[in-house]
Amino acid sequence: MAQVLEFRLPDLGEGLTEAEIVRWLVEVGDVVAVDQPVVEVETAKAMVDVPCPYGGVVTARFGEEGTEMPVGAPLLTVAVGESGSPADGGTSGAGASSDGASGARAPSDGSPGAGSASSGSSRSSRSAGSSGSSASSASSASSASSGNVLVGYGTSEAPSRRRRVRPASVPAASAAVPVPVPERAPAAPEGGADGVFVRDREPAGPVAVISPLVRRLARENGVDLRGLSGSGPEGLILRADVENALRAAVARGHTPAPAPVPDEGVVHGTRIPLRGVRGAVADKLSRSRREIPDATCWVDADATELLRARTAMNAAGGPKVSLLALLARICTAALARFPDLNSTVDLEAREVVRLEEVHLGFAAQTERGLVVPVVRDAHARDAESLTAEFARLTEAARAGTLTPADLTGGTFTLNNYGVFGVDGSTPIINHPEAAMLGVGRIVPKPWVHEGELAVRQVVQLSFTFDHRVCDGGTAGGFLRYVADCVEQPAVLLRTL
């Protein structure tokens, strides 16, 4: 007999608590193998293919494309065992879908699968049977899952945290259980005798809905969730249930009345959700401003000789060297002289933690928003290696294939905002780092060179630092050394 296991959205690490379903890679009835990617999701860090730890027949999917799911929410159910084998796919598909709809759970939670309709005595006997066979169920689940580390996350046992919403008014024994409508439900509009559409806002009260998107869809279209029967596990109301109710109303000639929104205190305009990359950036920058007492200093530097040095290096043959790589090389040399700036602050211990390795982040603007890929061990790389790594990470950022490992762990950030055609900025430190170097555009300007006025290639360098890790003398010394290397690249040779 097939065993139906539930696969929940795993903990993707790095403090991520939700992900948006971008694209399903499997359909209900498909046969999946262990560790096969089943859904593509977008987190605040990157696009990720999530593999399923079970092999068998997909019996149910939860969440439509575009839905934001919290960690621990059900993604799909899989029938494993004899009935879930490819040879019996037709039989298992029909039988397992019923189990999937009834909200069967993976054995990790220690609870028996719920039947679709049974008497009290049969439920008792089933509970006893399930308890007696818990060891074999756990063994079966273990053999059906891999636990391997994949795409940076891995497929482990079902998480112990439970985020399932189980309102007291919804029976937990079967699927598609109608949610009782209170006696004093708001009156339906003309033609809406089914009690589904209301003119008032959605009333408070326990309703089997876990997704805020479903609640918003219902509220905006005047759907009373208390009058719907959910098709999800344990009567959970899904987005499809609300859309089906809307289609049925249109077919009957009813026009749902959108919920009225009070004008008091409401700001009218286009609302753009702060989620995904944009939401993560907003959270990090806000935290930086709250916690870090930052200060900024800047200086203009003559970059003519640096540009000439780069031209000479690229004319000598071999891989081309980028200007960003030369600036990164200057940064790592400056950090070796001023190590206090390659650090972080431990607030709980009230200590400055000076870091040994330099993992250099650089700001990259993409269609999905601003991201900061990290070049690992930048202090140990030469200009050619830095150029190649910058190119690889930039291409991955534009393609949306950066992994959380590519976007975390930085110790210092280099921000080249000159590509936007601006000269200066006061950048916000990339928390929990302690400093950031900003580089403006390089443009020809009048400059006194060797006692005479000349046209030189000038760049503005700005440096923002955490005043807790050092004072202005250290920050000024760092920035002056960087400017000296830009003006006279030979200065850098003395440190190699």
C-alpha positions as CSV (number, residue, x, y, z in Angstrom):
1,M,0.0,0.0,0.0
2,A,1.3,3.4,-0.9
3,Q,2.4,5.8,1.8
4,V,1.7,9.5,1.2
5,L,4.5,11.8,2.4
6,E,4.3,15.6,2.5
7,F,7.2,17.7,1.4
8,R,7.3,21.2,3.0
9,L,9.2,24.2,1.9
10,P,12.6,23.7,3.5
11,D,14.6,26.2,5.5
12,L,16.8,27.8,2.8
13,G,19.2,29.2,5.2
14,E,20.7,32.7,5.8
15,G,17.6,33.8,7.8
16,L,15.2,33.4,4.9
17,T,11.6,32.9,6.1
18,E,9.6,32.7,2.8
19,A,10.0,32.2,-0.9
20,E,7.8,32.9,-3.9
21,I,6.8,30.1,-6.3
22,V,8.1,31.0,-9.7
23,R,7.5,27.9,-11.7
24,W,6.3,24.3,-11.0
25,L,8.5,21.7,-12.6
26,V,6.1,18.8,-12.0
27,E,2.4,18.1,-12.4
28,V,0.0,16.1,-10.2
29,G,0.4,12.5,-11.4
30,D,4.0,12.8,-12.4
31,V,6.5,10.2,-11.2
32,V,9.5,11.9,-9.5
33,A,12.8,10.5,-8.4
34,V,14.6,11.2,-5.1
35,D,16.4,14.7,-5.3
36,Q,14.6,15.7,-8.5
37,P,13.9,19.4,-8.6
38,V,10.1,19.9,-8.4
39,V,9.7,23.7,-8.1
40,E,11.6,26.9,-8.9
41,V,11.3,29.5,-6.1
42,E,12.7,33.0,-5.7
43,T,14.0,34.0,-2.3
44,A,15.4,37.3,-1.2
45,K,18.8,36.0,-2.2
46,A,18.4,34.1,-5.5
47,M,16.4,31.9,-7.7
48,V,16.6,28.3,-6.5
49,D,15.4,24.9,-7.8
50,V,14.1,22.9,-4.8
51,P,14.6,19.2,-4.9
52,C,12.2,16.7,-3.4
53,P,13.6,14.2,-0.9
54,Y,11.0,11.5,-1.8
55,G,10.6,9.3,-4.9
56,G,7.1,8.4,-6.1
57,V,4.0,9.8,-7.6
58,V,3.0,13.5,-7.1
59,T,-0.5,13.5,-5.6
60,A,-1.1,17.1,-4.8
61,R,0.6,20.5,-5.1
62,F,0.1,23.5,-2.8
63,G,0.5,27.0,-4.0
64,E,0.2,28.5,-7.4
65,E,2.9,30.3,-9.4
66,G,3.3,33.8,-7.9
67,T,2.3,32.7,-4.4
68,E,4.6,33.6,-1.5
69,M,5.0,30.6,0.8
70,P,6.4,30.6,4.3
71,V,9.1,28.2,5.3
72,G,7.4,25.0,6.6
73,A,4.3,25.4,4.4
74,P,3.3,22.3,2.3
75,L,4.7,22.2,-1.2
76,L,3.5,18.9,-2.5
77,T,2.6,15.3,-1.4
78,V,4.2,12.2,-2.9
79,A,2.9,8.6,-2.8
80,V,5.8,6.2,-2.2
81,G,5.9,2.5,-1.9
82,E,4.4,-0.2,-4.1
83,S,1.4,1.8,-5.2
84,G,3.6,4.8,-5.9
85,S,5.9,2.9,-8.3
86,P,6.0,3.9,-12.0
87,A,4.4,0.6,-13.0
88,D,1.3,1.3,-10.9
89,G,1.2,5.0,-11.7
90,G,-2.4,5.0,-12.9
91,T,-3.7,3.3,-9.8
92,S,-1.6,5.2,-7.4
93,G,-2.5,8.5,-9.0
94,A,-6.2,8.0,-8.3
95,G,-5.8,6.5,-4.9
96,A,-3.1,8.8,-3.7
97,S,-4.8,12.0,-4.8
98,S,-7.5,11.3,-2.3
99,D,-4.9,10.8,0.4
100,G,-3.2,14.0,-0.7
101,A,-6.4,15.9,-0.6
102,S,-7.1,14.7,2.9
103,G,-3.9,16.2,4.2
104,A,-1.8,13.1,4.9
105,R,1.4,14.1,6.7
106,A,4.9,12.8,6.6
107,P,5.7,10.5,9.4
108,S,8.2,12.9,10.9
109,D,5.4,14.6,12.9
110,G,4.4,11.3,14.5
111,S,0.7,11.7,13.5
112,P,-1.3,9.2,11.5
113,G,-2.8,10.1,8.2
114,A,-6.4,11.3,8.4
115,G,-9.1,9.4,6.5
116,S,-11.6,11.2,4.3
117,A,-14.6,9.9,6.2
118,S,-14.7,7.5,9.1
119,S,-16.6,6.7,12.3
120,G,-15.1,7.4,15.7
121,S,-14.3,3.8,16.2
122,S,-12.5,3.4,12.9
123,R,-10.5,6.6,13.7
124,S,-9.5,5.1,17.1
125,S,-8.4,1.9,15.6
126,R,-6.5,3.6,12.8
127,S,-4.7,5.8,15.4
128,A,-3.8,2.8,17.4
129,G,-2.5,1.0,14.2
130,S,-0.5,4.0,13.2
131,S,1.1,4.2,16.6
132,G,2.0,0.6,16.5
133,S,3.6,0.9,13.1
134,S,5.4,4.2,13.7
135,A,8.8,2.5,13.6
136,S,8.2,0.9,10.2
137,S,6.7,4.2,8.8
138,A,9.8,6.1,9.9
139,S,12.0,3.5,8.3
140,S,10.0,3.7,5.1
141,A,10.2,7.5,5.0
142,S,14.0,7.4,5.7
143,S,14.6,5.0,2.8
144,A,12.5,7.1,0.5
145,S,14.4,10.3,1.2
146,S,18.0,11.2,0.4
147,G,19.1,13.8,2.9
148,N,21.8,14.8,0.4
149,V,23.1,18.4,0.2
150,L,21.8,19.9,-3.0
151,V,22.1,23.4,-4.5
152,G,23.4,24.7,-1.3
153,Y,20.4,23.6,0.8
154,G,19.9,19.9,0.8
155,T,16.9,17.6,1.2
156,S,16.6,16.7,4.9
157,E,13.8,15.3,7.0
158,A,10.6,17.3,7.3
159,P,11.3,20.3,9.5
160,S,10.2,20.0,13.1
161,R,8.7,23.5,13.1
162,R,5.0,23.4,12.3
163,R,3.4,26.5,10.8
164,R,0.1,24.9,9.8
165,V,-3.0,26.9,10.6
166,R,-5.5,24.7,12.3
167,P,-8.5,26.8,13.4
168,A,-10.7,25.3,16.1
169,S,-13.8,25.6,13.9
170,V,-12.4,23.5,11.1
171,P,-12.4,19.7,11.6
172,A,-9.1,18.0,11.0
173,A,-10.4,14.7,9.8
174,S,-11.2,15.3,6.1
175,A,-10.6,17.5,3.1
176,A,-12.9,20.1,1.7
177,V,-14.8,20.4,5.0
178,P,-17.2,23.4,4.7
179,V,-16.4,26.2,7.1
180,P,-19.6,26.9,9.0
181,V,-21.1,30.4,8.4
182,P,-22.0,32.2,11.6
183,E,-25.6,32.9,12.2
184,R,-25.1,36.7,12.0
185,A,-23.2,36.7,8.7
186,P,-23.4,39.9,6.7
187,A,-26.2,40.1,4.3
188,A,-25.5,39.1,0.7
189,P,-26.1,41.6,-2.1
190,E,-29.0,41.3,-4.5
191,G,-28.6,38.1,-6.5
192,G,-26.0,36.7,-4.0
193,A,-28.2,34.3,-2.0
194,D,-25.4,31.8,-1.8
195,G,-23.8,33.8,1.0
196,V,-20.4,33.9,-0.6
197,F,-20.2,37.6,-1.7
198,V,-20.6,40.4,0.8
199,R,-20.4,44.1,0.6
200,D,-18.7,44.5,3.9
201,R,-15.1,43.9,4.6
202,E,-14.0,40.4,5.5
203,P,-14.9,39.9,9.1
204,A,-12.5,38.7,11.7
205,G,-12.7,35.2,12.9
206,P,-11.0,31.8,12.4
207,V,-10.9,30.9,8.8
208,A,-8.8,28.1,7.3
209,V,-6.6,30.4,5.1
210,I,-2.8,30.5,5.5
211,S,-1.9,32.7,2.6
212,P,-2.3,36.5,2.9
213,L,-2.6,36.6,-0.9
214,V,-5.7,34.5,-0.7
215,R,-7.2,36.8,2.0
216,R,-6.4,39.9,-0.1
217,L,-7.9,38.4,-3.2
218,A,-11.1,37.6,-1.3
219,R,-11.3,41.0,0.3
220,E,-10.7,42.9,-2.9
221,N,-13.5,41.0,-4.7
222,G,-16.0,40.9,-1.8
223,V,-15.7,37.1,-1.2
224,D,-16.8,35.9,2.3
225,L,-14.2,33.2,3.1
226,R,-16.5,31.8,5.8
227,G,-18.9,30.7,3.1
228,L,-16.3,28.7,1.1
229,S,-15.3,25.0,1.4
230,G,-11.6,24.7,1.1
231,S,-10.1,22.1,-1.2
232,G,-6.7,22.0,0.5
233,P,-5.6,19.8,3.4
234,E,-8.0,19.9,6.4
235,G,-10.3,22.3,4.6
236,L,-7.6,24.9,3.8
237,I,-9.0,27.6,1.5
238,L,-6.7,28.0,-1.5
239,R,-6.5,30.7,-4.1
240,A,-8.2,28.4,-6.6
241,D,-11.2,28.1,-4.3
242,V,-11.7,31.9,-4.3
243,E,-11.2,32.1,-8.1
244,N,-13.7,29.3,-8.6
245,A,-16.2,31.2,-6.5
246,L,-15.7,34.3,-8.6
247,R,-16.1,32.3,-11.9
248,A,-19.3,30.7,-10.6
249,A,-20.7,34.1,-9.6
250,V,-20.0,35.5,-13.1
251,A,-21.7,32.5,-14.7
252,R,-24.8,33.2,-12.6
253,G,-24.8,36.8,-13.6
254,H,-23.6,38.1,-10.2
255,T,-21.1,40.8,-10.0
256,P,-19.1,40.6,-6.7
257,A,-18.9,43.9,-4.8
258,P,-15.3,44.8,-3.9
259,A,-14.8,45.4,-0.3
260,P,-15.0,49.2,0.5
261,V,-11.8,50.7,1.8
262,P,-12.0,53.5,4.3
263,D,-10.5,56.8,3.1
264,E,-9.2,57.7,6.5
265,G,-5.4,57.5,6.7
266,V,-5.1,55.7,3.3
267,V,-2.4,56.9,0.9
268,H,-3.6,56.5,-2.6
269,G,-1.3,55.4,-5.4
270,T,0.5,52.4,-6.9
271,R,1.6,50.0,-4.2
272,I,4.7,47.9,-4.8
273,P,5.3,45.0,-2.3
274,L,8.7,45.1,-0.5
275,R,9.6,41.5,-1.0
276,G,12.2,39.4,-2.7
277,V,15.5,41.2,-3.3
278,R,14.0,44.6,-2.8
279,G,12.6,43.6,0.6
280,A,15.9,42.1,1.7
281,V,17.8,45.2,0.7
282,A,15.3,47.4,2.6
283,D,15.7,45.3,5.7
284,K,19.5,45.3,5.6
285,L,19.8,49.0,4.9
286,S,17.3,49.9,7.6
287,R,19.2,47.8,10.1
288,S,22.5,49.4,9.0
289,R,21.1,52.9,9.7
290,R,19.7,51.8,13.1
291,E,22.8,50.1,14.4
292,I,25.9,51.6,12.7
293,P,27.1,55.1,13.6
294,D,28.6,55.8,10.2
295,A,30.7,58.7,8.9
296,T,31.9,59.5,5.4
297,C,35.0,61.2,4.0
298,W,36.0,61.8,0.4
299,V,38.9,62.9,-1.8
300,D,39.5,63.7,-5.5
301,A,42.3,61.7,-7.1
302,D,44.1,61.9,-10.4
303,A,43.5,58.5,-12.0
304,T,45.4,59.2,-15.3
305,E,48.4,57.0,-14.4
306,L,46.1,54.2,-13.2
307,L,44.4,54.1,-16.6
308,R,47.7,54.2,-18.4
309,A,49.0,51.2,-16.3
310,R,45.8,49.2,-17.2
311,T,46.3,50.0,-20.9
312,A,49.9,48.8,-20.7
313,M,49.0,45.6,-18.9
314,N,46.3,44.7,-21.4
315,A,48.6,45.6,-24.4
316,A,51.1,43.0,-23.1
317,G,48.9,40.1,-24.0
318,G,47.1,37.5,-21.9
319,P,43.7,38.0,-20.2
320,K,42.4,41.5,-20.0
321,V,42.4,43.2,-16.6
322,S,39.4,45.3,-15.6
323,L,39.6,48.6,-13.8
324,L,37.4,47.2,-11.0
325,A,39.9,44.5,-10.4
326,L,42.7,47.1,-10.1
327,L,40.7,49.0,-7.6
328,A,39.9,45.8,-5.7
329,R,43.6,45.0,-5.6
330,I,44.2,48.5,-4.1
331,C,41.5,47.9,-1.5
332,T,43.0,44.7,-0.3
333,A,46.4,46.3,0.0
334,A,44.9,49.2,2.0
335,L,43.1,46.8,4.3
336,A,46.4,45.0,5.0
337,R,47.7,48.3,6.3
338,F,44.5,49.3,8.1
339,P,43.1,45.9,9.4
340,D,40.6,47.6,11.8
341,L,38.4,48.3,8.7
342,N,38.1,44.6,7.8
343,S,36.0,43.8,10.9
344,T,32.6,43.6,12.4
345,V,31.0,44.5,15.7
346,D,29.7,41.9,18.1
347,L,27.0,43.9,20.0
348,E,26.3,41.2,22.6
349,A,29.9,40.8,23.5
350,R,30.7,44.5,23.0
351,E,33.7,43.6,20.9
352,V,35.2,44.5,17.6
353,V,36.0,41.3,15.7
354,R,39.0,41.8,13.3
355,L,38.7,39.4,10.4
356,E,41.7,37.6,8.8
357,E,40.4,37.0,5.3
358,V,39.1,39.7,2.9
359,H,35.9,38.6,1.2
360,L,35.2,41.5,-1.1
361,G,31.6,42.4,-2.0
362,F,30.8,44.6,-4.9
363,A,27.5,46.3,-5.7
364,A,25.8,45.0,-8.9
365,Q,22.5,46.5,-10.3
366,T,20.3,43.9,-11.9
367,E,16.7,43.8,-13.2
368,R,15.7,42.2,-9.9
369,G,17.3,45.0,-7.9
370,L,20.6,45.7,-6.2
371,V,22.7,42.7,-5.2
372,V,26.1,42.4,-3.6
373,P,28.0,39.3,-4.8
374,V,31.1,38.4,-2.8
375,V,34.6,37.5,-4.1
376,R,36.0,35.0,-1.6
377,D,39.6,35.5,-0.5
378,A,40.1,38.6,-2.5
379,H,43.4,39.3,-0.6
380,A,44.9,36.2,-2.1
381,R,44.0,36.9,-5.8
382,D,45.9,38.8,-8.4
383,A,44.4,41.2,-10.9
384,E,43.6,38.6,-13.5
385,S,41.9,36.3,-11.0
386,L,39.9,39.2,-9.6
387,T,38.8,40.1,-13.2
388,A,37.6,36.6,-13.9
389,E,35.7,36.3,-10.7
390,F,34.1,39.7,-11.1
391,A,32.9,38.7,-14.6
392,R,31.6,35.3,-13.4
393,L,29.6,36.8,-10.5
394,T,28.3,39.7,-12.6
395,E,26.9,37.3,-15.3
396,A,25.3,35.1,-12.6
397,A,23.7,38.2,-11.0
398,R,22.2,39.3,-14.4
399,A,20.9,35.8,-15.0
400,G,19.5,35.5,-11.5
401,T,21.5,32.3,-10.7
402,L,23.5,33.6,-7.7
403,T,23.4,31.3,-4.7
404,P,23.1,32.4,-1.1
405,A,26.8,31.5,-0.7
406,D,27.6,34.0,-3.5
407,L,25.7,36.8,-1.7
408,T,26.8,36.4,1.9
409,G,29.9,36.5,4.1
410,G,31.4,39.7,2.8
411,T,33.8,41.6,5.0
412,F,34.3,44.8,2.9
413,T,32.4,46.3,0.0
414,L,33.6,48.1,-3.1
415,N,30.8,50.2,-4.7
416,N,31.5,51.6,-8.3
417,Y,28.6,54.0,-8.7
418,G,30.5,55.8,-11.5
419,V,28.8,53.5,-14.0
420,F,25.6,55.6,-13.3
421,G,27.4,58.8,-14.4
422,V,27.7,60.3,-10.9
423,D,30.7,61.7,-9.1
424,G,30.1,61.1,-5.4
425,S,27.8,59.4,-2.8
426,T,27.5,58.7,0.9
427,P,26.9,55.0,0.7
428,I,25.1,53.0,3.5
429,I,27.4,50.3,5.0
430,N,26.5,46.7,4.0
431,H,25.6,45.4,7.5
432,P,27.4,43.7,9.4
433,E,30.5,45.0,7.6
434,A,32.4,48.1,9.0
435,A,33.3,50.0,5.8
436,M,32.6,50.7,2.1
437,L,34.7,52.4,-0.6
438,G,32.7,54.3,-3.2
439,V,34.2,55.1,-6.7
440,G,32.6,57.8,-8.9
441,R,33.0,58.3,-12.6
442,I,36.4,59.1,-14.1
443,V,36.2,62.3,-16.1
444,P,38.7,64.8,-17.6
445,K,39.1,67.9,-15.4
446,P,41.5,70.7,-15.0
447,W,44.2,69.6,-12.5
448,V,47.5,71.0,-11.3
449,H,50.1,68.4,-12.4
450,E,53.8,69.0,-11.8
451,G,53.2,72.6,-11.1
452,E,51.2,73.3,-14.3
453,L,47.5,73.3,-15.1
454,A,46.6,70.3,-17.2
455,V,43.6,68.2,-18.2
456,R,43.7,65.0,-16.2
457,Q,41.4,62.0,-15.6
458,V,39.9,62.7,-12.1
459,V,37.9,60.4,-9.9
460,Q,36.2,61.1,-6.6
461,L,36.7,58.5,-3.9
462,S,34.3,58.3,-0.9
463,F,34.8,56.2,2.2
464,T,32.0,55.4,4.7
465,F,33.1,53.7,7.9
466,D,31.7,52.4,11.2
467,H,32.9,55.0,13.8
468,R,32.8,52.2,16.5
469,V,35.8,50.3,14.9
470,C,38.1,53.3,14.3
471,D,38.4,57.1,14.4
472,G,38.8,59.6,11.6
473,G,42.6,59.2,11.6
474,T,42.4,55.5,10.6
475,A,39.7,56.2,8.0
476,G,41.6,59.1,6.6
477,G,44.8,57.1,6.4
478,F,43.0,54.3,4.5
479,L,41.5,56.7,2.0
480,R,44.7,58.6,1.5
481,Y,46.6,55.4,0.8
482,V,43.9,54.3,-1.8
483,A,44.2,57.7,-3.5
484,D,48.0,57.5,-3.6
485,C,47.8,54.1,-5.3
486,V,45.3,55.5,-7.8
487,E,47.5,58.5,-8.6
488,Q,50.8,56.5,-8.5
489,P,50.3,52.8,-9.1
490,A,53.9,52.2,-8.4
491,V,53.1,52.8,-4.7
492,L,51.2,49.6,-4.7
493,L,54.3,47.7,-5.9
494,R,56.0,48.5,-2.6
495,T,53.4,46.5,-0.7
496,L,53.6,43.4,-2.8
